[in-house]
Amino acid sequence: MPITGIGLALTLVGALAWALFDALRKRLAREVSPVYLGLLLSLIQAPLLALWAATREPFGLPAACLGPLAASAVLNGVAVVLFLDALRLAPMSLLIPLLSFTPVISTTLAWLFRGQAPGLAQYAGAALVMLGAGVLRLGSGPWGGLGSTLREPGVRRMLIVAFLWSCTSVLDQTAVNRGAGAWYASVVTTAVAVLMLLWTALRGQVRAFLQAARPLASRPLLAGLAVVIGAEALAVQIEAFRVAPVGFIEVVKRGTGMASAVLLGRFVFGEPLNGRKLAAVALLTLGVALVVGLR
């Protein structure tokens, strides 16, 4: 699929929106439980996405896309909770680059289930991703070895998130290829919210969830920005799937996210910035580009 001007524009807008949404969620996760925050944002974003979809086309989804939609909703619900919890436990500039494993895992899944064997450039990219992640970890504090790094709760959670979002990316692309339209984003968001709400109810935490909404109500500007930008990020990403290659979207999204994590971590959250982190981001970005075949 050729990269058109509209494809490039949608990819860049979506990448910047995701990077800003990650920073806003990290800030809000200081005051609201990650599970409740993910649920609250999904509940508010769903009608906003539905309003956007209603301006595009009548409601409807092809039956062929319902299977990928359901699977994507379940995996997304789990990933959102783990993602927010990870950001609460470790620095943003350490965790976000771990999402660069997403294209690596996506390539592996395509190899295993679609017979798309990676080439030499992709193998080289995977090696650079691993090297970049290691350099970034060294730059975030004393190195205690691979075992020590993997025992850190935030790191473990983010690695699981990378795997889950690799799966959902494949599922969302499948749904789009099967005819999913503008309503896909709102329906999958609603499904995620319903699943998380049911999980909260089964644990007897509905009252705690309602109480958790108070800190967001006291910060309407911050919460409102998170809702709008998060909805925009998802809607733009779904639209980008129609006009740009998935590999290209992943390169721009992850590269922008990693660079933004370092910069926002420094200037918004006061996290340290040094040459080693910048070098790690460069390695990770180049590795992701090679893995998804942008060359």
C-alpha positions in Angstrom: 0.0 0.0 0.0 1.6 3.3 -1.0 2.0 6.1 1.5 -0.2 9.0 0.4 -0.2 12.6 1.7 -3.4 11.9 3.7 -1.9 8.7 5.1 1.2 10.5 6.3 -0.9 13.3 7.8 -3.2 10.9 9.7 -0.3 8.9 10.9 1.5 11.9 12.3 -1.6 13.3 14.0 -2.4 9.9 15.5 1.2 9.5 16.8 1.3 12.9 18.5 -2.2 12.3 20.0 -1.1 8.9 21.5 2.0 10.5 22.9 0.1 13.3 24.6 -2.6 10.9 25.8 0.0 8.7 27.4 1.4 11.7 29.3 -2.1 12.8 30.5 -2.9 9.3 31.7 0.3 9.1 33.6 -0.6 12.4 35.4 -4.1 11.3 36.2 -2.9 7.9 37.4 -1.3 9.7 40.3 -4.8 10.5 41.8 -7.0 7.7 40.4 -6.6 3.9 40.5 -5.4 2.7 37.1 -8.3 0.3 36.8 -10.9 3.0 37.6 -9.1 5.6 35.4 -9.1 3.2 32.4 -12.8 2.5 33.0 -13.8 6.2 33.4 -11.9 7.3 30.3 -13.5 4.5 28.2 -17.0 5.3 29.5 -16.7 9.0 28.5 -14.9 8.4 25.3 -17.4 5.9 23.9 -20.3 8.4 23.4 -17.8 11.0 22.0 -16.6 8.5 19.4 -20.2 7.5 18.7 -21.0 11.2 18.0 -18.1 11.4 15.6 -19.2 8.1 13.8 -22.8 9.4 13.5 -21.5 12.3 11.5 -19.7 9.9 9.1 -22.2 7.1 8.4 -25.3 5.3 9.6 -24.8 2.8 12.4 -23.7 -0.7 11.4 -20.9 -3.2 11.5 -20.4 -6.2 9.2 -20.9 -9.6 10.9 -17.4 -10.6 9.6 -15.7 -8.1 11.8 -17.5 -9.0 15.1 -15.1 -11.8 16.0 -11.9 -9.6 15.8 -13.8 -6.8 17.5 -14.7 -9.0 20.5 -11.1 -10.3 20.9 -9.7 -6.8 20.5 -12.0 -5.5 23.2 -11.0 -8.2 25.8 -7.3 -7.8 25.1 -7.5 -4.0 25.1 -9.3 -4.0 28.5 -6.5 -6.0 30.1 -3.8 -4.0 28.4 -5.2 -0.6 29.5 -5.2 -1.6 33.1 -1.7 -3.0 33.0 -0.4 0.0 31.0 -1.8 2.5 33.6 -0.5 0.5 36.5 3.0 0.3 34.9 3.1 4.1 34.5 2.3 4.4 38.2 5.2 2.1 39.2 8.1 3.3 37.0 9.3 6.3 35.0 7.6 7.1 31.8 10.9 7.4 29.9 11.8 3.8 30.9 8.5 2.1 30.2 7.3 3.7 26.9 10.3 2.5 24.8 9.4 -1.0 25.8 6.4 -0.6 23.6 8.8 -0.7 20.7 8.6 -4.5 21.1 5.1 -4.2 19.7 6.2 -4.2 16.0 8.7 -7.0 16.8 5.9 -9.2 18.2 3.5 -8.2 15.5 6.1 -9.4 12.9 6.5 -12.7 14.8 2.7 -13.2 14.9 2.4 -12.6 11.2 5.2 -15.1 10.6 3.6 -17.8 12.8 0.0 -17.3 11.7 0.3 -15.8 8.2 3.5 -17.3 6.9 5.2 -13.9 6.5 8.8 -14.7 7.4 10.9 -11.7 8.4 13.9 -10.7 6.3 17.4 -9.8 7.3 16.5 -6.2 7.8 13.8 -7.2 10.3 16.2 -9.5 12.2 18.7 -6.6 12.4 15.9 -4.3 13.6 15.0 -6.7 16.3 18.6 -6.8 17.5 18.6 -2.9 17.6 15.4 -2.8 19.6 16.8 -5.2 22.2 20.1 -3.2 22.4 18.2 0.1 22.7 16.0 -1.2 25.5 19.1 -2.4 27.3 20.9 0.9 26.9 17.8 2.7 28.2 17.6 0.5 31.3 21.3 1.2 32.0 20.6 4.9 31.8 17.7 4.7 34.3 19.7 3.4 37.3 22.1 0.8 38.5 22.1 -2.3 36.3 21.3 -5.4 38.3 21.1 -7.8 35.4 18.3 -9.0 33.2 16.7 -10.9 36.0 16.6 -7.9 38.2 15.1 -5.8 35.4 12.4 -8.3 34.7 11.5 -8.5 38.4 10.5 -4.8 38.3 6.7 -4.7 38.3 6.4 -1.8 35.9 8.7 -3.5 33.4 6.9 -6.8 33.5 3.5 -5.1 33.1 4.7 -3.1 30.1 6.1 -6.1 28.3 2.8 -7.8 28.7 1.1 -4.7 27.3 3.4 -4.8 24.3 2.3 -8.3 23.5 -1.4 -7.6 24.0 -1.3 -4.5 21.8 0.6 -6.4 19.2 -2.4 -8.8 19.1 -5.0 -6.0 19.0 -3.2 -4.2 16.2 -3.5 -7.4 14.1 -7.2 -7.8 15.1 -8.1 -4.2 14.4 -6.5 -4.4 11.0 -8.4 -7.6 10.3 -11.7 -5.9 11.3 -11.0 -2.9 9.0 -10.2 -5.3 6.1 -13.5 -7.0 6.7 -15.5 -3.8 6.3 -15.5 -2.2 9.7 -16.4 1.5 9.3 -16.3 4.6 11.5 -18.5 2.9 14.2 -15.7 0.4 14.9 -13.8 2.7 17.3 -16.9 3.6 19.4 -18.1 0.0 19.6 -14.8 -1.5 20.6 -14.4 1.3 23.2 -17.8 0.6 24.6 -17.1 -3.1 24.7 -13.9 -2.4 26.7 -15.8 -0.2 29.1 -18.5 -2.8 29.6 -16.0 -5.6 30.3 -14.1 -3.5 32.8 -17.3 -2.3 34.5 -18.5 -6.0 34.8 -15.1 -6.9 36.3 -15.4 -4.1 38.7 -18.9 -5.1 39.7 -17.9 -8.7 40.2 -15.2 -7.6 42.6 -17.7 -5.5 44.6 -15.9 -2.3 43.8 -18.7 -0.2 42.2 -18.9 2.2 45.1 -15.1 2.6 45.1 -15.3 3.3 41.4 -17.9 6.0 41.8 -15.8 7.6 44.5 -12.8 7.5 42.3 -14.5 9.8 39.8 -14.3 12.7 42.3 -10.6 13.5 41.6 -11.3 13.7 37.9 -14.3 16.0 38.5 -12.0 18.3 40.5 -9.6 18.5 37.4 -12.1 19.1 34.6 -9.5 20.6 32.2 -7.0 17.8 32.6 -9.6 15.0 32.4 -11.4 16.6 29.5 -8.2 16.9 27.5 -7.4 13.2 28.2 -10.9 12.2 27.0 -10.8 14.2 23.8 -7.2 13.5 22.9 -7.6 9.8 23.6 -10.7 9.5 21.5 -9.0 11.4 18.7 -6.0 9.1 18.9 -8.1 6.0 18.4 -10.3 7.4 15.7 -7.4 8.7 13.7 -5.5 5.4 14.0 -8.5 3.5 12.7 -8.8 5.9 9.8 -5.0 5.6 9.1 -5.4 1.8 8.8 -7.4 2.5 5.6 -4.9 4.6 3.8 -1.4 3.8 5.1 0.6 0.5 5.7 0.4 -0.8 9.3 4.2 -1.0 9.4 4.6 2.7 8.6 2.0 3.6 11.2 3.8 1.6 13.9 7.2 3.2 13.1 5.8 6.7 13.4 3.7 5.9 16.4 6.3 4.2 18.5 9.1 6.4 17.4 7.1 9.5 18.3 6.0 7.9 21.5 9.5 7.1 22.6 10.9 10.5 21.9 7.9 12.1 23.6 8.3 9.9 26.6 11.9 11.1 27.2 11.1 14.8 26.6 7.8 14.8 28.5 9.4 12.8 31.3 12.0 15.5 31.7 10.0 18.7 31.3 6.6 17.6 32.7 7.5 14.9 35.3 11.0 16.0 36.3 12.6 12.7 35.2 16.4 12.9 34.4 17.6 13.3 30.8 21.0 12.3 29.6 22.9 11.3 26.5 22.4 7.6 27.1 18.6 7.9 27.1 18.8 9.9 23.8 21.1 7.3 22.3 18.7 4.5 23.4 15.7 6.2 21.8 17.7 6.5 18.5 18.5 2.8 18.6 15.0 1.8 19.4 13.5 4.0 16.7 15.9 2.7 14.1 15.2 -0.9 15.2 11.5 -0.5 15.0 11.9 1.0 11.5 13.9 -2.0 10.3 11.5 -4.5 12.0 8.4 -3.2 10.2 10.2 -3.0 6.9 10.6 0.8 6.4 13.8 1.1 4.5 
